């Protein structure tokens, strides 16, 4: 028998809501998974991608990850992993460094044998390149096999990658597909194979209301999958306030008083026919009640203008990030946008940094980096708790005009990026500049 923990979408280094405490939360949840693995003496920990939230994690995230994986190595439990879309799939990865350090094994076409099970890996592949895949893997001599991958697979509702096609065209008979990318845990049987998402280990958006956890997968004649919850995750308190015609801020405060918000992320949802409520006053009141973070979603404004990009005025960079994601920029253009708008490079050095970045791509000889995405995709993945690429016609500048309102739906959009290159914006709503390339070049 082979018994493993299947986890993924740990998004280490994610400073959600601009909160350093939230960044520590993501690391703490991952550490509990590893501690559980050691306590349960499983045969391996299998990570299905998006170990980090950004392909350039900060030193705190790297140091914490190395320390945690060191405990797993000392317990002689292998860490088997693939690369997700947030980490990027071009060139060397942090996972490769961890492999050099003896902390991890990057799965691929060749089997990694643990007990009686052969594990294979399929990194995140952008939609435009999936037709080139042949799903051919090296042979193995074990009783079981599992494929670890990262993407939004059919027949799950948000899928755009056919799991049945992968399983039927592969030259290896898999007992299970262990998946990442969808932050909602779910399991289905496809072509006589269990296909399962483990979900994220921390809530990456307020939409992810299910308890966080991971899968335990046993290979013993048949593959069996059970769910294990995490108690190290931070509480999200959802306060629903439906206002009658004459009700307003006092009613919202009354609903907030009914909840224990101490150290929690408070999500206040307002609906009904009542008076207009200023989100800043609600957030301030929730913080006074002990909340770590407070966000307000006035659903009445959402219904008034569904096409408007809505984000808390405290997080205007999320609105910009969402718009950039929807523009369908090429990989090269996204890299330039990140350099021009999102990095902390001094303005005087931006021109040289852009030239260096483009020069490296040209020297690599891979002109596909300059191709824009072929088609547009919806935001449904972000709304349902997942990561995926999006595409549209590129604009004349690296950023686009975006309306910013006082509601907060954009924290979930930060997770949906194109080919693992999330844009960490540092702009503000009144920055006085649109961040266009012409301004800096």
Long-range contacts (C-beta under 8 A, 24 or more apart in sequence): 1-115, 1-116, 1-218, 1-219, 1-220, 2-43, 2-44, 2-114, 2-115, 2-116, 2-117, 2-144, 2-218, 2-219, 2-220, 3-40, 3-42, 3-43, 3-216, 3-217, 3-218, 3-219, 4-42, 4-43, 4-44, 4-45, 4-46, 4-80, 4-114, 4-117, 4-216, 4-217, 5-33, 5-36, 5-37, 5-40, 5-42, 5-44, 5-45, 5-46, 5-214, 5-215, 5-216, 5-217, 5-228, 6-46, 6-48, 6-178, 6-196, 6-198, 6-214, 6-215, 6-216, 6-217, 6-225, 7-33, 7-45, 7-46, 7-47, 7-48, 7-198, 7-201, 7-214, 7-215, 8-47, 8-48, 8-49, 8-50, 8-84, 8-150, 8-179, 8-180, 8-181, 8-198, 8-200, 9-48, 9-49, 9-50, 9-84, 9-180, 9-181, 9-183, 9-198, 9-199, 9-200, 9-201, 9-204, 9-387, 10-47, 10-50, 10-51, 10-52, 10-200, 10-201, 10-202, 11-50, 11-52, 11-53, 11-86, 11-200, 11-202, 11-204, 11-415, 12-51, 12-52, 12-53, 12-57, 12-61, 12-64, 12-65, 13-52, 13-53, 13-54, 13-57, 13-58, 13-60, 13-61, 14-53, 14-54, 14-202, 14-204, 16-204, 16-411, 17-265, 17-293, 17-295, 17-315, 17-411, 18-314, 18-315, 19-292, 19-293, 21-292, 22-234, 22-265, 22-292, 22-293, 23-60, 23-61, 25-202, 25-233, 25-234, 26-53, 26-201, 26-202, 27-61, 27-64, 27-65, 27-68, 28-232, 29-201, 29-202, 29-212, 29-230, 29-232, 29-233, 30-65, 30-68, 30-201, 31-64, 31-68, 31-232, 32-201, 32-230, 32-231, 32-232, 33-201, 33-214, 33-230, 34-68, 34-69, 34-71, 34-72, 35-71, 36-214, 36-228, 37-72, 37-75, 37-77, 38-71, 38-72, 38-75, 38-77, 40-216, 41-75, 41-77, 42-77, 42-216, 43-77, 43-78, 43-114, 43-115, 44-77, 44-78, 44-79, 44-80, 44-114, 44-119, 45-72, 45-77, 45-78, 45-79, 45-80, 46-80, 46-81, 46-119, 46-146, 46-148, 46-178, 46-217, 47-79, 47-80, 47-81, 47-82, 47-148, 47-180, 48-81, 48-82, 48-84, 48-148, 48-149, 48-150, 48-178, 48-179, 48-180, 48-181, 48-198, 49-81, 49-82, 49-83, 49-84, 49-85, 49-86, 49-87, 49-123, 49-124, 49-149, 49-150, 49-180, 49-181, 50-84, 50-85, 50-86, 50-87, 50-150, 50-180, 50-181, 50-387, 51-81, 51-84, 51-87, 51-94, 51-95, 52-86, 52-87, 52-94, 53-86, 53-422, 54-86, 54-87, 54-422, 54-424, 55-86, 55-87, 55-88, 55-93, 55-420, 55-421, 55-422, 57-94, 62-94, 65-98, 66-98, 66-101, 66-103, 69-98, 69-103, 69-104, 70-103, 72-103, 73-102, 73-103, 78-105, 78-112, 78-114, 79-103, 79-104, 79-105, 80-104, 80-105, 80-107, 80-112, 80-114, 80-119, 80-121, 80-148, 81-105, 81-106, 81-107, 81-121, 81-148, 82-106, 82-107, 82-121, 82-122, 82-123, 82-124, 82-148, 82-149, 82-150, 82-180, 83-123, 83-124, 83-150, 83-420, 84-123, 84-124, 84-150, 84-180, 84-181, 84-387, 84-420, 85-124, 85-126, 85-150, 85-151, 85-181, 85-387, 85-388, 85-389, 85-417, 85-418, 85-419, 85-420, 86-387, 86-415, 86-417, 86-420, 86-422, 87-420, 88-419, 88-420, 88-421, 89-123, 89-124, 89-125, 89-126, 89-419, 89-420, 90-331, 90-369, 90-419, 107-148, 109-136, 109-137, 109-138, 110-137, 110-138, 111-137, 111-138, 111-139, 111-140, 111-142, 111-145, 113-140, 113-142, 115-142, 115-219, 116-142, 116-143, 116-144, 116-219, 117-142, 117-143, 117-144, 117-145, 117-146, 117-175, 117-219, 118-142, 118-144, 118-145, 118-146, 118-172, 119-145, 119-146, 119-148, 120-145, 120-146, 120-147, 120-148, 120-172, 120-174, 121-147, 121-148, 121-149, 122-147, 122-148, 122-149, 122-150, 122-166, 123-149, 123-150, 124-149, 124-150, 124-151, 124-181, 124-419, 124-420, 125-151, 126-389, 126-418, 126-419, 127-160, 127-161, 127-377, 127-389, 128-373, 128-374, 130-161, 134-169, 135-166, 135-169, 135-170, 135-171, 136-170, 136-171, 137-170, 137-171, 137-172, 139-172, 140-172, 143-219, 144-175, 144-219, 144-223, 145-172, 145-173, 145-174, 145-175, 146-174, 146-175, 146-176, 146-177, 146-178, 146-217, 146-219, 146-223, 147-172, 147-174, 147-176, 147-177, 147-178, 148-177, 148-178, 148-179, 149-177, 149-178, 149-179, 149-180, 150-179, 150-180, 150-181, 151-179, 151-181, 151-388, 152-181, 152-182, 152-381, 152-386, 152-388, 153-177, 153-179, 153-195, 155-188, 155-190, 156-182, 156-186, 156-188, 156-197, 157-384, 158-182, 158-380, 158-381, 158-384, 158-386, 158-388, 160-377, 160-388, 163-190, 163-191, 163-195, 164-190, 164-191, 167-191, 167-193, 175-219, 175-222, 175-223, 176-217, 176-219, 176-223, 176-225, 178-215, 178-217, 181-386, 181-387, 181-388, 182-384, 182-385, 182-386, 183-208, 183-385, 183-386, 183-387, 183-415, 184-208, 184-210, 184-384, 184-385, 184-386, 185-210, 185-213, 185-215, 185-227, 187-225, 194-223, 194-225, 196-225, 200-385, 201-230, 201-233, 202-233, 202-234, 203-233, 203-234, 203-236, 203-265, 204-385, 204-411, 204-412, 204-414, 204-415, 205-382, 205-385, 205-411, 205-412, 205-413, 205-414, 205-415, 206-236, 206-238, 206-265, 206-267, 206-295, 206-297, 206-408, 206-411, 206-412, 207-383, 207-384, 207-385, 207-412, 208-385, 208-412, 209-236, 209-238, 234-263, 234-264, 234-265, 234-292, 235-263, 235-264, 235-265, 236-264, 236-265, 236-267, 237-261, 237-264, 237-265, 237-266, 237-267, 237-291, 238-267, 238-269, 239-266, 239-267, 239-268, 239-269, 239-286, 240-269, 240-271, 241-268, 241-269, 241-270, 241-271, 241-272, 242-270, 242-271, 242-272, 243-270, 243-271, 243-272, 243-273, 243-274, 243-275, 243-277, 244-272, 244-273, 244-274, 245-273, 245-274, 246-274, 246-275, 247-272, 247-274, 247-275, 248-274, 248-275, 248-276, 248-277, 249-275, 249-277, 249-278, 249-281, 249-282, 252-277, 252-282, 252-285, 253-282, 253-285, 256-282, 256-285, 256-286, 256-289, 257-289, 261-286, 261-289, 261-290, 261-291, 261-294, 262-289, 262-290, 262-291, 263-290, 263-291, 263-292, 264-290, 264-291, 264-292, 265-291, 265-292, 265-293, 265-294, 265-295, 266-291, 266-293, 266-294, 266-295, 267-295, 267-297, 267-408, 268-294, 268-295, 268-296, 268-297, 269-297, 269-299, 270-296, 270-297, 270-298, 270-299, 270-300, 271-299, 271-300, 272-300, 278-406, 279-312, 279-313, 279-406, 279-407, 279-408, 280-313, 280-406, 283-312, 283-314, 295-408, 295-411, 296-406, 296-407, 296-408, 297-407, 297-408, 297-409, 298-406, 298-407, 301-405, 301-406, 301-407, 302-407, 302-409, 308-403, 308-405, 309-402, 309-403, 309-404, 309-405, 309-410, 310-405, 310-407, 310-408, 310-409, 310-410, 311-404, 311-405, 311-407, 311-408, 311-409, 311-410, 312-406, 312-407, 312-408, 312-410, 313-404, 313-405, 313-406, 313-429, 315-408, 315-410, 315-411, 316-404, 316-427, 316-428, 316-429, 317-425, 317-426, 317-427, 317-428, 318-410, 318-411, 318-413, 318-414, 318-425, 319-402, 319-403, 319-404, 319-410, 319-429, 320-399, 320-402, 320-425, 320-427, 320-435, 321-410, 321-413, 321-414, 321-422, 321-423, 321-424, 321-425, 322-379, 322-402, 322-410, 322-413, 322-414, 323-399, 323-400, 323-401, 323-402, 324-398, 324-399, 324-400, 324-423, 324-425, 325-390, 325-413, 325-416, 325-417, 325-418, 325-423, 326-376, 326-379, 326-390, 326-392, 327-392, 327-393, 327-394, 327-395, 327-400, 328-372, 328-373, 328-376, 328-390, 328-391, 328-392, 328-393, 328-394, 328-418, 329-372, 329-373, 329-394, 329-398, 329-418, 330-369, 330-370, 330-371, 330-372, 330-373, 330-394, 331-361, 331-368, 331-369, 331-370, 331-419, 331-421, 332-357, 332-358, 332-361, 332-369, 332-370, 333-370, 333-372, 333-394, 333-398, 334-418, 334-421, 334-423, 335-361, 335-421, 336-398, 336-437, 337-398, 337-399, 337-423, 337-435, 338-421, 338-423, 338-424, 340-398, 340-435, 340-437, 340-440, 341-398, 341-399, 341-423, 341-425, 341-426, 341-427, 341-435, 342-423, 342-424, 342-425, 342-426, 342-427, 343-426, 344-426, 347-440, 350-440, 351-440, 351-441, 354-437, 354-440, 354-441, 373-418, 379-413, 379-416, 381-416, 382-412, 382-413, 382-415, 382-416, 383-412, 385-412, 385-415, 386-415, 386-416, 387-415, 387-416, 387-417, 388-416, 389-417, 389-418, 389-419, 390-416, 390-418, 391-418, 396-436, 397-434, 397-435, 397-436, 397-437, 397-438, 398-435, 398-436, 398-437, 399-427, 399-434, 399-435, 399-436, 401-434, 404-429
